[in-house]
Amino acid sequence: MKRIPLISALVMTTVLSLPTITLAEVSQTPIERLVEELANKPEHHAAIARYYQEKALEAQKELEHHRAMKKAYSTGSFNPKNPVNTRSMEAHCDRLISHYEAAVKEYEQLAAEHQKLAK
């Protein structure tokens, strides 16, 4: 019987640590910086623009996912048999929603800048 709370604690710890891993994705990697520095032809910038458009779409999907999770927590439909602290989970989702909204904007701006350079 004591295993269930332990398993629940491990699962919750894992879930709560995921945003830390996910949040690190928004900053540019060294290879992304290098590619931007080496881009000197319109087709290079067009490819980079497409890359950032894809990143914006991925961030948009994550944004929608966390909006849906927040709604599920706020309505109690996430897991009615195992109620969780909905306020903390909604706050968790709010932080990620803000993060992904900013990421979508940033990726779209980067794509637009490179699209201009491609012309």
RACOR-V46516 format. One record per residue. N is the residue number from 1. RES is the residue in one small letter. SS is DSSP state (~ for helix, > for strand, _ for the rest). OMEGA is omega in radians with two decimals (none if undefined). D_LAST is the distance of its C-alpha to the last C-alpha in Angstrom with 1 decimal. Layout:
# RACOR-V46516
n/res/ss/omega/d_last
N/RES/SS/OMEGA/D_LAST
N/RES/SS/OMEGA/D_LAST
This chain:
# RACOR-V46516
n/res/ss/omega/d_last
1/m/_/-3.10/65.5
2/k/~/-3.14/64.0
3/r/~/-3.10/61.3
4/i/~/3.09/59.4
5/p/~/3.12/58.7
6/l/~/3.11/57.7
7/i/~/3.10/55.3
8/s/~/3.13/53.9
9/a/~/3.12/53.4
10/l/~/3.12/51.6
11/v/~/-3.12/49.2
12/m/~/3.11/48.6
13/t/~/3.12/47.9
14/t/~/-3.13/45.4
15/v/~/-3.11/43.6
16/l/~/3.10/43.5
17/s/~/-3.13/42.2
18/l/~/3.13/39.2
19/p/~/3.12/37.2
20/t/~/3.11/37.4
21/i/~/-3.11/35.9
22/t/~/-3.09/33.2
23/l/~/-3.13/32.3
24/a/_/-3.08/31.5
25/e/_/-3.02/28.5
26/v/_/-3.14/26.3
27/s/_/-3.11/26.0
28/q/_/3.05/23.6
29/t/_/3.10/25.4
30/p/~/-3.13/25.5
31/i/~/3.09/23.6
32/e/~/3.10/20.7
33/r/~/-3.13/20.7
34/l/~/3.14/21.0
35/v/~/3.12/18.0
36/e/~/3.13/15.8
37/e/~/-3.10/17.5
38/l/~/-3.11/17.0
39/a/_/-3.14/13.3
40/n/_/3.12/12.0
41/k/_/3.12/9.6
42/p/~/-3.13/6.2
43/e/~/3.06/8.9
44/h/~/-3.13/10.9
45/h/~/3.09/8.8
46/a/~/3.12/8.4
47/a/~/3.11/12.2
48/i/~/3.10/12.9
49/a/~/3.11/11.5
50/r/~/3.11/13.8
51/y/~/-3.12/16.5
52/y/~/3.04/16.6
53/q/~/3.08/16.6
54/e/~/3.12/19.6
55/k/~/3.10/21.2
56/a/~/3.11/20.9
57/l/~/3.11/22.7
58/e/~/3.13/25.3
59/a/~/3.11/26.0
60/q/~/3.10/26.3
61/k/~/3.10/28.9
62/e/~/3.11/30.8
63/l/~/3.13/30.8
64/e/~/3.12/32.3
65/h/~/-3.11/34.7
66/h/~/3.02/36.0
67/r/~/3.12/36.3
68/a/~/3.11/38.4
69/m/~/3.13/40.5
70/k/~/3.13/41.2
71/k/~/3.13/42.3
72/a/~/3.11/44.5
73/y/~/-3.07/46.1
74/s/~/3.13/46.7
75/t/~/-3.13/48.3
76/g/_/-3.10/50.4
77/s/_/-3.11/49.1
78/f/_/3.08/47.6
79/n/_/-3.06/50.9
80/p/_/-3.13/53.9
81/k/_/-3.11/56.4
82/n/_/-3.10/55.1
83/p/_/3.11/54.2
84/v/_/3.06/52.1
85/n/_/-3.02/51.5
86/t/~/3.13/49.1
87/r/~/-3.13/48.3
88/s/~/3.13/47.2
89/m/~/3.07/45.1
90/e/~/3.10/43.5
91/a/~/3.07/42.7
92/h/~/3.14/41.2
93/c/~/3.11/39.0
94/d/~/3.13/38.1
95/r/~/-3.13/36.9
96/l/~/3.08/34.7
97/i/~/3.11/33.4
98/s/~/3.14/32.4
99/h/~/-3.09/30.8
100/y/~/3.03/28.8
101/e/~/3.11/27.7
102/a/~/-3.14/26.3
103/a/~/3.12/24.7
104/v/~/3.14/23.0
105/k/~/-3.10/21.6
106/e/~/3.13/20.5
107/y/~/3.11/18.8
108/e/~/3.10/17.0
109/q/~/3.10/15.9
110/l/~/3.11/14.8
111/a/~/-3.13/12.8
112/a/~/3.13/11.1
113/e/~/3.14/10.5
114/h/~/3.07/8.9
115/q/~/3.09/6.8
116/k/~/3.13/5.5
117/l/~/-3.13/5.5
118/a/~/-3.10/3.8
119/k/_/none/0.0
